[in-house]
Amino acid sequence: MRHLCGTSPCRWRFSFYNCAVLDIKLIREKPDFARARLATRGAGDEAHIDGILRADEIRRKTLAEVETLKAQRNRASKEIGALMGQKKTAEAEAKKAEMRELGDRIAALDKQALEVEAARDQLMLRLPNLPHESVKIGKTVEDNPVVRVHGEKAAFAFKPKSHVELCESLKLVDFARAAKISGSGFLLYTDWGARLERALIQMLLDLHTHEHGYTEVSPPFVVGPQCLEGVGQFPKFKDQYYGVAEGDDKEKLGKLYLVPTAETPVANIHREEILKESQLPVYYCAYTPCFRGEAGAAGVGTRGMIRVHQFDKVELIKIVKPEHGYDELEKMVTNAERVLQLLGLHHRVVLLCTGDMGFASAKTYDIEVWAPGQGSYLEVSSCSNCEDFQARRMNLRFKTEAGENKFPHILNGSGTALARLFVALIETHQQADGSVLIPKALQPYLKTERITPT
């Protein structure tokens, strides 16, 4: 199953247990529907529904008993007052003793309700989002339908080089020294390589802010665990991210994490807030480096820039009214595709099947660019509508004009990710003499038409 691309608030500033992840009301009222949609993911998560319902039923019965006992205690308090007024001290004291026992019972039930609620919500935290009905049921990447294809694959009158060969001959990336500095899975951009990376980032930010209407933000590169849980990256994928600490203070390890994607801080900007309906839609874009501990699986794709622990990305985030969520998703995909069109890169859009979608997503499109030197497509963008799944986890709502508090849809998309964009660009635009032509849209940023061997 696919990891999140572009995601504990429990008792952190607000009580997580006051909200749901998936809607608990939906699970109560339509358990078979929830099981059926979860089953399409093929991960066995539907098995947790029974445990959630059992815990929820115990909690509700316990709370009902607490309310009954509290009502009984309130009536008894009035009786005690009447007895004291009638000078029936002995009867009043006996009644007080009964109420102390009743108070102990109420306290025990309150504790039990909280424990059962916590157990229920820990199960719910591990439930992925329900796939949208338009998503194809499937198991793996082979089941993903291609939605559309743009352009033609680059044709060469010579054998195209891989990006590794190009980076070494043009001195764009120093792989050996990067490994010496940080180990495998990290990159040291040099000279024109560093300038090309920076130029691409600037071009993407300008495109999305000037032409597509996004507001640029520059978020922190470290976040608290509540933000990772808010977007659905914790607790399921906790072992795949980089925790940081101040110095050697192990007690502070786990208080902050390096961002795996700008989605994590940016989607959480309005966590625990109630926005006005007039504030929606909200469009943000942000550049951040991204840190992924799971990147370097041994074997395929570990040499070069395809799978790395640190890479750059420009991320797109939308917070929108639910009725606009899927129209906004289509627009987001178009925004990300525009990057590749401007750079003259052949690509295709695929709709992820149920078994290949990310944990928080209800529907996801991947944009895959053709890399001639690899002879394969590389994912450079994943655009998802998470519906209200993330909003519930971070307790983000908006107030309608009628005064109702509702959860918005939150969308995320890469607009796009590097270093794979870098790979596709230099492999596509390489020339027989070993140089790389720079697309016209990028030339004002890089201030050259060609990168040549020295």
N, C-alpha and C positions, 0 to 999 in steps of 0.2 A: 504493500500500500504506500502511496505517495506521501512524503513528508510535506509540511507546510512550506510554501515558497517564501514571495511578498513570502501560534499565535493557538502565593495564594492570597486572593482578596479576603479570605476567610478571616473575619475579625480585624482586618486592616482598614482602619478609619471608618468603614461601614460594615455592617454584618452581611457577608455574602449569603447567609442562610435566609435572608429576607427576600431573595430573588432566586430565579431558577436559571438553568443553563439552557437545556431544552425546556420548553414550557411544561411545567409539572401538570398543569390543567389538561393539556393535550394528552399526556401520558395516562392520566387518570381516566379521561373520557374516551380515548381512542387507543388503548394499549395494543390492539392487534395492528392498527395502522402504523404505530411507531415501530413495532417489531418488524413488520414487513419492509418498511423503508430502511431500517438499519440492516436488515438481512441482505439487502442488495449490495451493501459494501463488502460482504464476504469475510468480515473479520470476527464474527460471532458476538458482536456487541448487543444483539437483541436478547441475549441470555440474561443481561443485567436488568431487564425491565421487571421481571418478577420480584427480584430483590428490592428494587426501588419502590414498587407498589406495596410490598409487605411493610417496609420501613415507614412509608408514607401513611399507611393505614394505622400502624401502631402509634405514630406521632399524632395523628388526628384524634384517635380515641383517647390518648393520654391527655391531650389538650382539652378535649370535651369534658373529661373527668375533672380536670383542674378547674375549669369554669364552673362546673356543678358544685365542687367543694368550696370555691371562693364565694359563690352565691350563698351557700349554707353558712359560711363564716360571717358574711355580712348580716344575714338574718340573726345569727347568734349574737353579734355585737349589739344589735338593737335590743335583743332580749336581755343581755347583760346590763345594758343601760337602764332598762325598765326595772329589773330586779334590784339594782343598786338604789333606784329612786324609791322603791318600796321597802328599803332597808332589809332586803332578803340577802344578806351578805354571804351566808353559807352557800345558798343556791347559786349566787353569782360567781363565787370562787370555783365551785364545781364546774360551772359552765366554762369559765376561763381555762381550767385544766383541760377540758375537752377540746377547746379551741387551740391550745398549744399543741396537742397531739394532731389535730387537724392541720395546723400550720406546718408541722414536720412532714406530714403526708403530702401536702401541697408542694413543699420544697423538694421532696424526693421525686415527685412526678415531674416537676419543672426540669429537674436535672436529667431525668430519663428522657423527656421530650427533646431536650437539647442534644443529648447523645445520639438518639435515634435520628434526629434531623441532620446532625453532622455526618452520620454514616450514610444516610440517603444521599446527601449532597456530594459526598466524596464519590459515590457511585455515579452520580449524574455528571460530575466533572470529567469523568473518563468516557462519557458517551459522546461520539462524534455527532456532527450536525446531520439532519435528515436530508438526503439527496432530493433535489427538486424533481418533480414528475417528468420534466422534459429531458432529464439526464438518462443516457442509455445505460441499461443494466449490463455490466461486464466485470471482468476480473482483473485484467492487466492492460498495459499500454497497447497491446495488439488489438484491443477491443475499442480503442478510441476512434470515432469517426472523424475524417477530415472534413472540415466545414468549407474551406476555400483555400486556394493557392494563388500566390501573387508572384508574377514574373517568371523568368526561366532560369534554370541553373546555369551558372557561368560556364562557358566553353573556352578551352585553352588549346593553343597549337603546340603546347609543351606540357610536360608533366608538372602539375602544380605541386608546390612545396607545402608542407605542413606548417602550421603557425610556429611550431618549435624551431624549425629550420629558418623561417623568416625572422623570428625574434633574435636568433643567434647571429644570422648574417647581417642584419640591420642594427644589431645592438639595441633592441627595444626592451628586452627583459633579460636580466642576469639570473638564471635559474640556480646556478651553483652557489652564488653568494647569498641568495635569498635563503637557501637551505642551510648555509653556514650560520646565518643570523638567527633564523627562527625554526629551522627544521623543514620537513617536507610539507607541501601544501600551501606555501606562501610565495609571494612574488616580489621581485625587486625591479620595478620599472626604471629604465635609464634613458636619458637624453630624449630622443624623439618618441620613445615608448611612453615616458612619463608625460610628455606634452600631449601626446595623442589621447591618453587616458583622461587627462584634465579637459582637453577640448571636447571630448565626447560628453563628459558630465555637464559641461557648461551648455553645450548645444541642447541636450535633453531638457535641462531646466528651463532654458529660454523658450523652447518649443511648447512645453506644457503650460508655462505661465502666460506667454504672450498670445499663443494661438488657441489653446484648449481651455483657458479659464481657471486654471488651478492657482491657488495661493501658495507660494513657496514658504516653507518653514525649515529651520535647521535645528533638529532636536538633539538632546543628549545622546551620546553613544553608549551609555550604560543605563540600565533600567532596574527597577525593583521587581521582585517576583510577581507582584500583583498585576503588573502590566503583561508579563508573559502568560499568566493565567487568564487575563482578560481576553486575549486574542486566541486562546486555545492551544498555545505552545507548551504550557504546563498544565497538568503534571505529566502528561503522557510522554513528552519528549525531553524531560528534564535532564536526562543523562547525555544529551547531545549538544549542550550549550556551555559556554565558558563563564563560570562564576569567577568573580574578582574579589579580592580582599585588600585591605590597607596593610601594606608590608607583609609580615608573617602572622598577622592576627587571624588565626583559623576560626575564631568565634564570629568574625564578621563575614566569613566566606558564605555566600548564598544570600547576602543582603542585596547585592547588586550583580548584574550579569551584562556582558557585552551583547549588543543588539544583534540578533540573527538576521534582521531585516528592519528597514525603517518603519514597516508596518507596526512593529511592536510599540515604539513610543508615539508615533503619529496617530494611530487609531485610538490610543488612550488619552489623547489631549483633553477630551471632554468627558472622561470617565467620572462617574458619580455626579454628573450635572443634569439639569433639566433645561434643554434648549427651548427657545421659542420656535413655533412652527415657521415663523417668518425667517428664521435663520437658515433654514434648510432650502436647497442642498448646500452642504459644505464640501468643498474640493480642496484637498491639500496635495502638494508634492514635496518631496524631500530627497536630498542626497545623503547617504550615509555609507561608510564601510559596513560590511556584513560579516559576522563571524559565525562559522558553523563547524562544530566539532566532529560531525559525522562525514565530512567531505571525502576523506582519503581512503576509501575502501581499497584494499590491496588488489593490484592487477589492473583491470581495464581503466583507462582514462586518468591514471594517477600522475603521468608525466605531462608537463606542460601546464595549460591554463584551464582545462576543462573542468576539473574538480579540485577546488582549492578551499582552504579553511578561511581565507579572508578575500573578499572581493567587493567591488563598488557597485552601487545600485541607485537608480533614481526610482523612487516608489510613488505610486498614486493611491490616494485614499479618498473615498467618498462616503459621506454620511447623508442619507436621503430618506424621504418618506417611503414607507413600504410599497405603496402602489407604483412607485417609480423605480424600484430596485432593479428590475430586469431590463428596462430600457436604458438605464444608466450603465449597466454592465456592457451592453452592446456598444455604447459610446466609448467606454473605457478601452475596450479591445481595439476599436478604431483609432483611438489616441495612441496606443502603444504601437500599432502597426505603422502609423505614420512615420515613426522613427526609422524603421527598416526601409520604407519606401523612399525616404529622402536620401538614405545612404546607398540606394541601389542594390539592396540585398534580397535575393529570392527567399521566400518564406511561405509557410502554411499555417493555418489556424486549425487546431483540433479541439474537439469537445471531449473532455475527460469523462470516461465511464464511471459508474458508481464505485468500482473497486480500485480506481486509480486516483480518486479525488483526495484532496487534503482534508484533515480532521475537521476544520471549522467551516468548510465550504459546503454550500448547497448546490452550487453550479460553478464550474470552472472551464475557461478556455485557456489552452496553452498556445503560445506563438512560438514556432520553431523555425530558426533560420538555417539555411543551407551553408555548410562549411565545406568547400571543395577539397581542401587538404585532408579533411577527416573522411570525406565521402559519406557524410551523414548529416542529419538535422540536429541542431542543438536548441534546447529550450532557452529562450532569452526573456520570456515574459509569461507569467501565469496570472490571469485576471479572474477574480472570484467574487461572487455575491455570497456573503455569509448570512444573509437575511438578518434576523434579530439575535442570532446565536451569540455573537460577540457583545452586542449591546447589553444583553441580559447578564453576561459574565462580568461586565464592567459597570453595570447599573447606570447606563446612559439612556436617557429618555428625552422626549420632546413633548411639549404641551400643545395640544391642538387648540384651534380658535374656540372650540366648544368647551375647553377646559379639561379635556381628558389627557392623561399622561400615557404615552405610547412609546414602544421601543422602535427606533429607526432601523433601517437596513444599513449595514456597513460593508463597503466593497473595498477590495485592495487589488492592486495590479502593479507589475514591474513595468517601468516605463522608460528604459528597460534595464536589464542587468548586464553588467560587465563582469567578468572578463570574456564571456562567450561572444558578446557583441564585437569586442576587439578581435577575437579569433576569426569570426566570420568576415569582418571587414578586411583584414589584411590578406586572408586567404582568397577572398573573392576578387579583390582589386590588385593582386600581384601581377607583375609583368615578366616577360621573358628575360629581361636583364637583371632580375632580382629586386627591382624597385616595387613600390606600392603606390598606386595612384590614389589621391584623396578626393572623395566625392565633393562636388561643388558646394553642397550645403554645409560641409564641415570646414571648407577652406578658410572662411573668415575667422574661425576659431583657432585653427592650427597655423594659419598664415603660411601655408605652402601648398603646392599642387601635387607634390610627389615626395615620398621618402626614398632616398637612394642609398645604396651601399657606400661606405666610406673606405 
